[in-house]
Amino acid sequence: MNFHRSCLAAVLFATMIAVGSASANCSNASTNGAYGFLVLGSAYGEPGTAVGQLNFDGAGNVSGTQTTSFYGSIYYSPPFTGTYSIAKDCTGTMLAGPYTYDFVLDKDSKGAQVIYATPGVVYPGYAVAQEPAICGLPGTKRTFAANLSGMIVSVGAEAIVGRLILDGQGNVKGSGTFSVNGTISSGSISGTYTENADCTGTAQITPEGLGTMNLNTVVVDGGRELLLIETDSGTVVSGTLQQ
């Protein structure tokens, strides 16, 4: 998985719709199980991002939850239900609540490029299959490359890239490079995390010299990646941890 996926999602979507695939043979059954998703862009002229989990039944029905940060206000979606339809060429549409999403599955149906097809909203992004994963705190140490970006509403753009170790017992440690409105620093990162059996969770990390960040998380790709969104008011920040 690449960090630049969400930036390219809209371009990839348009290109793949135009080109198509003569060998594709997808259907509603191509998505069956849990997927995590991340979208980032703007809604009605203001910056926003969302991270959540979708559960597809393989027969055209979907349910899920999501956390949205819209210009620094945080919204926790109650569990929602909807419908989806996937064409033979692996393009699809999903209707959940008031929002319509268009998407294109990858060749193995383990991920998708996604865009909100809702007037006034510019949210490209991607989804990744959860895959078989033992979620929780099994005591297994995992090391990730971290990439978080967005903005602090009253300050400016923010980005963090670093190396984080999750020790399997709820503790986080590592180090990174931080850019806050163009001011660069580096230092240690410490914190804690939780992980539920359904592969959703939370994290609280403190980059050295910066404030504590509270995050919601979704595990995907068999435990090899986490999608994250900051849940502190006044922020619009999301990103990934990848092995």
HELIX and SHEET records of a PDB file:
HELIX    1   1 ARG A    5  VAL A   19  1                                  15    
HELIX    2   2 ASN A   28  SER A   30  5                                   3    
HELIX    3   3 ASP A  221  GLY A  223  5                                   3    
SHEET    1   A 5 SER A  73  TYR A  76  0                                        
SHEET    2   A 5 ASN A  61  PHE A  70 -1                                        
SHEET    3   A 5 GLU A  46  ASP A  57 -1                                        
SHEET    4   A 5 ASN A  32  ALA A  43 -1                                        
SHEET    5   A 5 VAL A 121  VAL A 122 -1                                        
SHEET    1   B 7 SER A  73  TYR A  76  0                                        
SHEET    2   B 7 ASN A  61  PHE A  70 -1                                        
SHEET    3   B 7 PHE A  80  ILE A  86 -1                                        
SHEET    4   B 7 THR A  91  ALA A  96 -1                                        
SHEET    5   B 7 TYR A  99  LEU A 105 -1                                        
SHEET    6   B 7 GLY A 111  TYR A 116 -1                                        
SHEET    7   B 7 PRO A 124  ALA A 129 -1                                        
SHEET    1   C 9 ARG A 142  ILE A 152  0                                        
SHEET    2   C 9 GLY A 156  LEU A 166 -1                                        
SHEET    3   C 9 ASN A 171  VAL A 180 -1                                        
SHEET    4   C 9 THR A 183  GLU A 195 -1                                        
SHEET    5   C 9 THR A 200  PRO A 207 -1                                        
SHEET    6   C 9 MET A 213  VAL A 220 -1                                        
SHEET    7   C 9 GLU A 225  GLU A 230 -1                                        
SHEET    8   C 9 THR A 235  GLN A 242 -1                                        
SHEET    9   C 9 ARG A 142  ILE A 152 -1                                        
END                                                                             
